[in-house]
Amino acid sequence: MSLENVIREINLSTEVKSDAIINEGRNQAQDTIKKTLEKIKLSSEKTEKKTTEIVSSMERTEIASLKLSLKKEILNAKKEVIDSVFEEAEKQLKKLPVKENEKFLKKLLQKGKQEVEAEHFYSNSKDKQLISKLSKLKFKDQLDCIGGFVLENNDGTISSDQTFDLILERVKEKNISEISSRVFNE
């Protein structure tokens, strides 16, 4: 064998080995690319799923917040309606005919005298004369109220509030559920 043949064989062998190495490198590169693409796809799917969950959670939170806000608005509106009902009751009490007012005041005087041994009273200017006539108590001072009075003992340590204002407030507190159900047909 001549030197040329040996060189040719070496070159041929080198080319074959070189082609095999290049092919193996290409195959490894394609495998790496394929695995990387699969990882990217899995990561993308996980991210998409997580994003969907986050968006869904945000939507639920927003809906819950809107529902709460709506409930607050409804409650505020109901409160305004109930307040207006009591404002109307106040107006009607202020316009009570004298005979009806006298009947109410007599009943309230009986109740008040059971609570305190009264010497004097406080009232608005409208009821002052009538209470003086009905009770023979002394008028002590003017009171800013819808109607009614406050009885007080001689030394001012015990009193009985029989004002229409307090009575309305007690009725409201005690019966708010019933009032609400009647007003709103609930």
JOTA-V936382 format. One line per field, one symbol per residue. ss: DSSP state (H for helix, E for strand, - for the rest). phi: phi as a letter, one per 20 degrees, with the letter a starting at -180 (. if undefined). burial: 1 if it has 24 or more other C-alpha atoms within 12 Angstrom, else 0. A space follows every 50 residues. Layout:
ss->???
phi->???
burial->???
//
This chain:
ss->--HHHHHHHHHHHHHHHHHHHHHHHHHHHHHHHHHHHHHHHHHHHHHHHH HHHHHHHHHHHHHHHHHHHHHHHHHHHHHHHHHHHHHHHHHHHH---HHH HHHHHHHHHHHHHHH----EEEE-HHHHHHHHHHH--EEEEE------EE EE------EEE--HHHHHHHHHHHHHHHHHHHHH--
phi->.effffffffffffffffffffffffffffffffffffffffffffffff ffffffffffffffffffffffffffffffffgffffffggfffdgfgff gfgfffffffffffebeedbbdafffegfffgffdmeefdafcebfanac ebfgemecbcecffgfffffffffdgfffffffdle
burial->00000000000000000000000000000000000000000000000000 00000000000000000000000000010001000100000010000000 11011101100110010111111101111111001011110010111111 111000001111111011000000000001000000
//
